[in-house]
Amino acid sequence: MSSNNSRFFDEMAKFMSNAAGAAQGLRKEIDQMVQTQVERVLNNLNVVRREDFEVVRAMAEKARTENAALSARLAEVEKKMNVN
């Protein structure tokens, strides 16, 4: 009888391992499907990707810095022109 119990528990352990593996595979597949759908919706809404946003943000910061420097130079040149 103990060999029957042992075999039963071995079979149950195999079944549970197989079920856990199948559940994990199903979860990965569902995650991929959800990610694909979310990307499709965001593309349809014309949402900007984070990487693109960061590039444009850096360009805007650089332009602001250059604009401030040019404004200061222009003010200096205008000041010199009014003195003469």
Order of alpha helices (4+ residues) and beta strands (2+ residues): alpha-alpha
